[in-house]
Each structure stands twice: as C-alpha cells, then as structure tokens.
Amino acid sequence: MSRRKRIKLPPEPVDVAIEKLSHEGKGISYYNERTFFVNGALPGEKVKAKITAKYKGVYEGYAVEISEASEKRVDAPCAYYSVCGGCSLQHLSAVEQLNFKQQSLRDLFKHIAKIEINDLLAPLLGPSLGYRTKARLGVRYVAKKNKVLVGFREKQSNFLADMGNCAVLHPLIGLRLNDLSLMIAGLEAKQAIPQVEVAIGDTRAILVFRHLQSLCESDRQSLHDFGQKFGFEIYTQSGGPTTIIPLNPLPEEQSLPALFYHLPRYDLKLWFAASDFTQVNRIINRQMIDLAIELLSPARDEHILDLFCGLGNFSLPLARKGCRVTGVEGSHELVLKAQENARYNQLENCAFFTADLFCDKGDNNYRLKQWAQRQYHKILIDPPRSGAKEIVSQIEIFKATTIVYVSCNPSTLARDAAILVHEKGYTLINTGIMDMFPHTSHVESIALFQR
C-alpha cells in the first residue's frame, strides 16, 4: 500500500496583498497562481501570512504581521481574538462589518438567484458585545499545562483556545470562564467533562455539564457551590438530550421549563429548556419579530402558516395580533413546547403540528398531513441553514399571496428565492440583514415575497 504523499508548505510566512473579502470574512489574495484565503486580513492590506493548508487550487492561512494596514482596521475588543476562532471580524470596524454583510447578501442574490438588489431594508442592530445568551463551550484538561481549558476552538485548529473570558458571551458567563476552568480543574471527573452548555433566560441561567463518568459526591458539591456563588442553576447530562437533569431536582409539580424570555410588546413569555433552540441574541430577536410581523401585515381574519415554527417564536406574537396561526415544526419536543407556551399565554387561535418539512415523498410526505390540505393567506418560513428548498418547491399548494422568509444562511435564501421568483410567480419586494452575530461573518437576513 502506498503512503499518501505529504503536501509541503512554505515554512516561513509569505508576503501577499489582499484584494477583497470572501463571504466567510477571510482576506483573498493570490500566491503561486493559487487563491489564498487569509484569516485576519482586510482588502487593501499587505501582510505576511502563514500558509497552513493546501487544497486543489487553494491555500488557507492566517496573517502573522500586517505590513500595511487598512484604514478600516480597528483594535479587537477581545484580548483573545487573535487566538480564539469564535469571532472572525473583530479587526474590522462596525460600519464596515455591516457593509460587508449587506454586500454579501447582494452578491449571493445576484450570482445564485439572478436577482439584482439595490436598496436594502435598514439593518437590525443591537449591542455588539455581551449579546450571546446560548453557547456550547468545549472543555479539555491539558496535562502539560495542568490546566482545564474552557471556551471555543482556536483559529485554524481543533484545539481549544486558552482564554479567561469572552467578550461576546453574556457577561454572566463571559466574565467567568477562568472561574469555571478553575472549578472544573478541581473535580475528580475533570478529564471526563467534554462540554458545558450555556442557556440564559430573562431571570435565570443554566449550565449543563456533559459528563462521561458518574460524578462523585464531592464533585456534585463543587458544581453546586459554583452555581450558588455565581448565580447559575446546574444541570448534568450523562447521555443524550433526555438525560439532562437538574443537579438538585425541581418539584415534580413544576411543569414549565426553567427558562423563559419575555416579549413585552406582545405581553408574552416563551418558556424553553436549556437544550431547546432559541435565538442567541435576545435584543435582535425582538426586533426581528417586529419586522416580520410588519412585513406580513396580518389581518384578524387571515390564516397564517408558520413553517419551522420552533417553540412559537413567531407564531405566538402573530396569534396575539388576532389572526389564526398554524405552526409546523420537525421536532415533536418543540411542538409540545409551542403548545405549552400557547396555553400558558392563554392563546387559543393557534395550532401546532409535527412534520418533516424536508420530506415530500413516501409515507412521511408532509403534503399528506391535514394541515397541508388547507389554504393560507400568508406564510412565514424560518428554516435551518439548509434552507427550505423542498417546501418552497411545492409552495403553490397553499395559495398564499405573501411570504416572509427569515434566513440564517443567505446562500440558501438566494437559492430558494430563485425558485419563488423564477418558478412560482412571486416577486421579491425587499430584503435586508439582521446583525444577530456581531463580529462574525454570519449573516441573518429577511425577505418579503408577494404574488
């Protein structure tokens, strides 16, 4: 058997000029007739860049020295930015981050959907630091350092970054990474804890400790004491999501999950469990709901279909406006949460159903479901990163005149927009970005289609 030939990379940094940014926020240059993606570099800059990988026609690497800096470059607000891979754009000014994201949206619509966009909706903006209320933190005991690392992975590496705090995490946890690291380092099970899930609601905060071996009594006491000292409720997880349980079990009669977020404009509380999907940026989420409802312009006599409805983030505010709402979601657990939230908020004009919205064939075909046999005035779609191609390709069965599409991946939004506009007879009225993840290349967007 032949041994795979090792690819030789230049041992020293190379001098390159950066021409533009990729959609991932990497500087694009050229070296040895190959495209070179350089982390931490901006257009117009000359940098010394270390090549870390070579693929077909492409180099990957990062800037180790800025020889000529762009006027758009700023000092990163986080001391660990050069090491941590959680953020990718802290070296770019806030205004230019928005310009970059808006241009990315325009480019993807032009190249994928064949739609030219000139004017965009005003971007939704919120705080750029301390905004993240949910996260999954990696944990690893490093024997050589005799230290437990807690945080995100390094840039250009699968190793965890050595970081004492995080500027984008909610300060309740972002300022406590070093305390968390020291506490875990004192546990007997320190080598058997691979991750900590963070979930912060409006009034309570939960840390879920994943553990690969049983926790002894002293370890459980240390977790309890840490929670008491810093204001966290401690949960443990020994296996899958169903094994997430409080360290000190709550009374059995308490039926609602431990966490909630408030939507004061709609007089709503939405309850969720630590493992449930919710938007990480609470302030942008409120603005996003307001904008989606403004674009939908629901009337009290209308029936609205909310696809990928989750635990009711859009459905319940729409129901509060007085229209009839049908929410559909692939996760049965989230459907149950949506039903619980509707009951808690005393809303009777909404119904929720479980269906695989990616399956349009066979016995699980969503078109065979009772809710799919009805017609709807308007539709809201909020799919995962893979988009909603399957249901968009069948969208005419619902006879809806208006569609609002909320997207966490502009490339799949552009792909689905092409289907709606070029095949299904809809017109793109307007679109824009929502800065859900400042300092990252992640682009959250929204689009209004009408027929």
PyMOL commands that set and color helices and strands:
alter all, ss='L'
color gray80, all
select helices_A, chain A and resi 94-113+171-174+177-185+190-192+217-230+241-243+264-266+282-296+315-320+332-344+366-368+370-373+389-392+395-398+410-422
alter helices_A, ss='H'
color red, helices_A
select strands_A, chain A and resi 14-17+20-21+27-31+34-39+46-55+58-68+134-142+147-151+195-200+205-210+233-237+244-246+259-263+268-272+303-307+324-329+350-354+378-381+402-407+427-434+444-450
alter strands_A, ss='S'
color yellow, strands_A
deselect
rebuild
show_as cartoon
